[in-house]
Amino acid sequence: AATTDEYVYVPEFHKMDVEEETSINRLMIKGEALYYTTYTYNESTQQSEEAFVRRSLDTLESAETLNLSVDIPEGFTSSMGEFVFDKEDNLYCIKHVSPVYVEGKEYEESDYKTYLVKYSADLQEVWSVDLAEVFTEENRYVQSMIAGGEDKIYLSSNNVIYVMDGSGALVKTITVNTDWINSLTATSDGRVFVVQYGNTGMELVEVDTTKDVMGETFKNIPDTNSEIRAGREGTLLVAGFSKLYEYDLATKEAKEVLDWVDCNILGNNARDMTVMDDGRILVFCDNYEEKPEVVFLTKTESSKVPQKKVLSLGTLRESNSGLQEAVI
């Protein structure tokens, strides 16, 4: 049988030229560019080498390595953790500083530092804050970070949110009514949400960014691989294991946008996505054993694309990525 859907999403795949032994660890789609960190193991030095990279969406073939000013003591090395841009294009990132390992030398916990660093739009360091002076003893690792609409930065660790302002000062800590915050996410207009598991499954809890208190809870969130990103105005994109959904914050309902397999995409590999100004959906796919891909999905009338014969396959496990990959 031929598909009878009025519209389909037609994928356009672009493989990224990434060297072997190089992994993409953190990635963000911002404006007309991809930003990400890479780690490459250097056999000669037996150390991992890090880079912060930007790729224009117009010229995905060329990668630009961005040089961030780093001020660390001799005998130490640094690595970049989570990062986010604010609406004025300032960059906030987590920087881990640790001693270069020397065999036989003993190290103290205090030798390992974690900083929140602010860089200006031209990537010059503005300030650096030692998070040991901000976080409690139990919260030493930044799991997620997001920029809010009130010129604040929100960092999560375990079940606590740390609210920092543009000068690096701690504004407030918010303890969330859950054992674990899955992630933080924000809408295109700066509304901030906690992604967590509740009694009925995945849910969103809004952070009131004017008072920095927990606000309304939104349920009916589809099962997700934890990737929830800003969608069109008033919506969030939710990446499920087999489908992509759009969650409307006004109606509190999710609707299916597309089926990953129909677009030849393995849902588990979708690591970031955004709605572009021209209406296309952009998805970054990390294929792990192969080169990563950027996929442009264009909503197209079914009558304008070649019709396909549809074969239905039943399975007891929707999230069986091996079976999805075989179908693709």
Disulfide bonds with the S-S distance in Angstrom:
none
